Every structure is written in C-alpha cells, then in structure tokens.
C-alpha cells in the first residue's frame, strides 16, 4: 500500500492539518473584486513548514474559479520565461486559431521577443499586451494569477522588471493577482533591498508550525484513511517526535509507514525508526540552509542561546557574547526575530523557534553547552528520547 505521506519540499500531502485559516485567506483573496492590497498575497514562513504546498493550494483554488495560472520560481530568467513561454501558451490555449509561436527571445529583456502568426506576420508583443489579450479572451471569466515561488532568492533587478509590468496592469484595473512565497528571513532581506514596493504592501500569510492537536491529526488522518491503525501511544510518540514541524510530519510518517508492511498497525518501533532516520536529514536539508545566510555575529547570538534548554535572557546572551553593549545585542536579536529562527516569549526573553535547532547548534557550533533544566516550547510535549 502506497504511503499517504509526502516527504520532501513542495509535495502536496493528501491531508493538510492546521491550515484551514490560511486556505480561507487565500480563497477570499482570489474572489473577484475582493482583493487585498496591491492585489497581492505573500506567503512566508520557516523552511519546511509548507509554503510551497500552500502556493500549490492557491493555484488549485484559482484554477477552480476559472483563473489562468502562470506558475514560476524566481530564479534567473523567470520574467523572460513568463513572456516567452507561459503567456504565449495561454494565448494559444484560448485562441488556438491564432497559433502564437515564439521565434526569437534574447537575453536582453522583454522587448526582444518575436511572435509569428500563421500568415507569416511577426510582431514584438509586450508583457502587458499579452496579458490584456488573455483577459479579453477570458471575457470576465476569471483573471491571470502570477504564482512566484522562492521570492526571497530573486534578483532585485529582474524582480523590479516584473513588478513594473505587474503594477501597470493593476493601475489599469486588469483582473490580475500575485501570490508569492519565500523563506521568512530571505523575504525580509529582499524587501529591504528591492525597489518592488508593491511587495511590501502585499497581504502577508504567515505559515508556522502546527500545535499538538493538529500534529496528532496530521498523522492520524492519513493513516486511518488509508486503512491502517495506530495506537494512542504511538500517535503521541509521532506527534512529539515531529514537534509540530510539517517537514518532520511527512518524513517520519513516510518512514514509519514503509518500515512495516506485514501488519495493518503502525507500531511504536516503526515510529521510533522514522524519528531516528528523519532527524538525520534535518541538518543537511533544514538547519544548514537556515544558518548559511547568517552572519558570524548572528551565529554567535544563536550559540549563546544554545547554552539554555529554554528561553534565554538578553543579559545572559550579552555576557556569553563577550560582554558586548546591550544595543549591539538588541540589533542582532531583532535581525534573528525577523528570520523566524527565534521568537520573543516575554520581556527580555527569547527562545529558539526552529525544531531541533538547539541540538544542532550544540553539536556543530557550541559543543557541550550548559543546561539549566528548563525546556523550550512549553506549549508542546517534549520530544521523545532516542537510544
């Protein structure tokens, strides 16, 4: 029996737990005439919480409502791919008799595209011109949704070209929408540097970790729906092992499901096996990329926090960083709060928000750290101990 869990990035699991509020935000944003600011939505969150999955959900909702979706990743050349591939494809879908065919596209930009018609005529269309023609052909039956993933990794210059074209369409009151997604810290840094001011006015949909009941349901529902069973003890173990982190829900669930095909029950030892193997992938797939964009001082701040098992005081962090000035500590605290790696849990208190990051920091950065016997994430049961 195939596993109902979908480990990896951007794969749609058959059951989305704890996301009804975010999905409703997306649904209402796609209703004709009910736009958020700038007709745009920006999905942000930590790595592995399901941003791309939510972007996929938005695309499905749009398609169900009659929208045409232009789906891209903000890597180099994404604007040219929109103009040279996606928009001509939509025109051919809506008006096949026109037989739009791109005969030339240079790296220089939007004005270097040539389209040939069946009668041999050639012209150089524009981004806005093609979108306007698509909307004319739709005749009020939906609009054009631009769905852009990995926004934080885009070239500021190229995104500014896309943003300029898009904002003209908005000002001309065309039925267009934008939904982007990106890692919280990368998006914040991008917004601070880019001239695409419309992104700063997009409605933000923040995706976080699941709470304990939602995590239980994220495991139970797929298992039971696919005809297998799981005891309350094993279900509790699975939820505590995942710590509400969607990446781990899918990874642990998939390994546990596949580790035993002889019985219908997901056993405790299957869950323990899944927990052990899934944690081995966390470092390379999640923690290392999350830390790679940080400065040395950012890392020092996190290393100072890793000495505690729970929340850290600003004063303790300051002392551990070598007795630096309070204002210096506050600056890096604010930077890390913006990444989503840490969160404020009270006056002068911060804690590490990323599941299992504290253990990773201790193993790879600070080594043996002191412990005061307290624990972070008090709203969630502690993770089970592995042998």
N, C-alpha and C positions, 0 to 999 in steps of 0.2 A: 504494500500500500504506500503510495507516494506521501512524502511528508507535507503537512499543511503549512510548515514554517518556511520562510524565505530569507535565509541569511544573505548578507551582502548589502551593498548600497544601492538604493533606488529601486529595489524589487518590491512589488506590491504584495503584501500578505493578504490572504483571503479574509482576515478579520482584523479590523483596526480598533483597538481598545483605547478609550480615553480621548478620542479625537472628535467627538460629535460637535463640540463648541467651535473648534477651528473649521470643521467642514461647513458648519452653518454660516460662519463668517464668509467663507469662500462662495457659498451658494448665493447669499444675499448680495455679495459684491458683483456677481455676474448677472443679476437681474437687470434687464434693460431699464435704463433711467434711474437706477438705484446705486449710482457709482459712489465709491469712497473718493477721497481727494485725489486729483490728478488721474482719475480712472485707473488707479494702480494699487496693487497689493504686494507687500514684500514679506516673504516667509523666512524667519530667522530662527536659529537655534544652534545647539552644540552639534558636533559631529555625531552621526549615528542615531539621532532622535527621530528621523523620518521626514526631513524637509522635502527631499525629492519625491517620496511617496505622496506627500500632501500636494506637491506640484502635479503629480500624475492624477490625483483625485480632482484637482481643479480643472485639468484638461478634459477629463471624462465628463464632469458636470457641464462644462462649456459645450462640448460636443453634443450632449444630450439636449441642450437648449437651442441647437441649431447654429452655434458658433463654428467658425473655421479656425483651427488652431495652428499657429506657427510655433513649433517647439524647437528650441536650440539651447546649447550650452555656451556660455560666454567665453569661449576660447578664441584664440586669434582667428580672425576672418569670419566671425559669426554674422556680422552685418552683411557682408558680401554673400554669404550662404543664404541669408533671408531673401535678398534681392535677386540672386542668380538662380536659386533652386526652389525655395518654398513658395514665393509669390507667383512665379510663372506656373508652378504645379497647380496652385489653387485656381488660377485663371483657366488653365486647361480643363480642370475638373468642372468648372461652372460653365465654360463656353468651349466645349471640345472642337467645335467647328472652326474656331479661330486658330487652333494649332500653334500656340505660342512656342517658340523654340529659341533658347539662348544660344547664340552662335559665337559670342565673344564675351569674356569677362576678364578684365585686367586687375592687377592688384592695387591699382591706384585708388579705387573707390567707387562710389555709386554711379558716377556718370559714365563709366566705361563699359556698360552692359549693352549688348545689341540683341534685339529680339527680331526674329524673322517670321513673317506671315506666309500662309500658303501661296499667295500670289507673288511672292518674292520680295515684297516690301520689307524694308528694315527700318527700325527706329530705336532710339535710345530712351527707354522708359525711366521713370523716376520711382523711387520708393513710394512716395505719396500718390503718384499717379496710378500705380498698380493697385494699391490698397483701395483707392477711391473707385476703381473699376470693379474690384471684387465686391465692394459694398453695393455698387449699383446693380450688379448681377444678383446679389442676395435679395435685393428689393425689400429690406426691412425684416428679413427672416434671420435675425441674429447679427453677428458682427465678426470682427477679427481679433482673436486673442493672441498676444505675443507672450509666450511662456519661456522664460530665460532662467536656466539653472546656473549655479556657481557664479552668481553676480559679483561676489567679492573678489574673484580672480580675474575679472575683466581688465583689459587695457582701458585706462581712463580716457585716452584719446578716441579709441574706437567706440566706447560706450557713449561718448559725447555725440558722435555722429548719429548713432541710433536714437539717442534721446532727443536730438534736434528734430529729426524726422517725425518721431512719435508725437512730440509736443505740438508740432504744426497740425497734425491730424486731430489732436484733442481740441485745439483752438478753433479748428474748422468744424467742430461738433460732429465729427465722424464717429461711428459706432465701433470704437476700438477699446481694447483693455490690455493692461500689462500685469502679469504676475511673475515675480522673480523669487528666487530662493538662494540662500547662501549661509555660510557659517557666520554666526553672530559677530565674532570679533573681526573677521575679514570684511564683513559688510560695513561695520562701523568705521574701519580704517579707510575703506573705499569711499564712503560717504564724506569723509573728512577731506579727501583729496580731489574728488571728481567735480566737474562742472555740471554734471547731470542733476540739477537741483530738484527736478521732479521726483527723483528717488527719495529725497528727504521728506517729501510730502505724501508719499505713499502710505496707505494704511498698513500698519505692521501686524502680522500674525505670528506670535511667538510660539514655538513648539518646544516643550520641555519634556522632562521625564514623567513617567506615569506614577500615580500613587499606588499604595499596596493593593487595595481592592481592584483597581484597574489592571494591575500586573497579574493578579490571580486570574482575572477573566481573560487576559491576553493569552494565557497558557491553557486554561480550561476549555474555552470555547472551541478552538481548533481541534484539540484532542478529542473531545466528546463528539463534535460534529462529524469527524472522520471515523467514528465508530470504535474508538478505544477508550480506556478508562484510566483514571489516575486517582490515587488516594488523597485525602486531605493533607496527610503528612508530606507526601511527595510534592503536591501542589504548593504547599507552603515553602518547601525547600527551593523549588524552581523560582518562585517569586522573590524570595530573599536572595538567591544567587544572582538574579538579574538586577536587583536594586532599582527596578523601575525603568531601566535603560532599554529602549526598543531594540538596539543592536544586539544586546545580550539575550533578550527575549527570543529573537529569531534564531540566534546562533545556538544557545543552549537547548531550545526546544527542538531544533532540527537534529542536533547530535543525539539527544535523548531519544527521539523518535526512531532514528535509524540504528541505534545501538542494540535494539532488541526487536526482532521480527517474529519471534516464536510465540509470543503471547499477545493478548489484546491490551494488557496493562502496561502503562509506563511506570516502571519500578523506581524506587528510590535510588538504586545503584545506577540506573540509566541517567537520572537527573544529576547525580554526582559526577558521572563520566562526562556529561555535557558541560557541567560547570567547569571542570578541570581543563578540558580542551578549549572551551571558548575563551577562557581567561588568557590562554597563550597567544591568542590573536589580538587581544586588546592593545598590547603595547605597540605592535607594528602598524595596525590598522587605525587605531584611535589616538592613543596617547602621544606617540612620536609626532604625527602630523599636527596635533593640537599644540604641542610645545615648539615645533620647528620655527614658527613665525615670531616667537617671543624674543625679547632682548635678554641679555645676560642678567640685567637687574630684575626683569620680570621673573626669571627663573630663580634668582636668589630669594625673591619675595616668597615664591611658592615653596622653596626649600625650607625657609624659615617657618612656614605654616605646617610643613610636614612633620615637624617635631611633636605636634599635638595630635591626639586622637580625635579631637573635636574642634570646636571653634577656637580661634586664636585672637588674642588681644593685639591691638595696634602697638602697644608698648612692648610686648614680647617680641613681635616681629621686628620692631625698630632696634631692639637690643641685639637680636640674633643677626641682624644685617650689619652689625658693627657699630651700633650707636649713632646711626645717621640722624639727620634732622627730621623732626616729625612731618614737616611739609613734604620732604622727599618721599617718605613712606606713603603719605596720602596720595601723592601723584601716581605712584605705581599701583596703589590699591584701586584707584579709580580706573586705571587702564585695564587691570585684570577683571574688575567687575564688568567692564564693557565686553570682555571676551566671553563671559558666561562660565569661566573656569572656577570662579569663586563667587560667593554671594554674601550679602550682609545679613546677619542673623540677630542684630541688636546693636545698641550704641557701642561703638568701638570694637565690635566683634565681627569677624569674617570666618567663613568656613569653605572648604573645598567642595565644589558642587558636582564635579565630574566623578562618576562611579569608579572606584578602584584607582583613581589617580594618586591618592595619598600613598598607597602601597608602591605604585610605580616610582614615584619620586624618591621614596625611601630606598628602593633597590638600585636606582640608577643615578641618583643625584646626591642625596644626603646620607646614604648608608644607614647605619644604626642610629635611629632617632629616639629621643626620649619620649616617654608616654606618661600622660597624667591620669590615665584610667578612664577618661570620658570618651564619648563616641559622637561622631558627626551624624547628620541626617536622622535626628531623633524621631521624625515622623514615620520612619520606615524601619521594620525589624532588621536587626543586624544580619550581614551575610553569613551563611554557614561556613564553618571551618573545613578546610580541605586537609587531608592527610599529607 
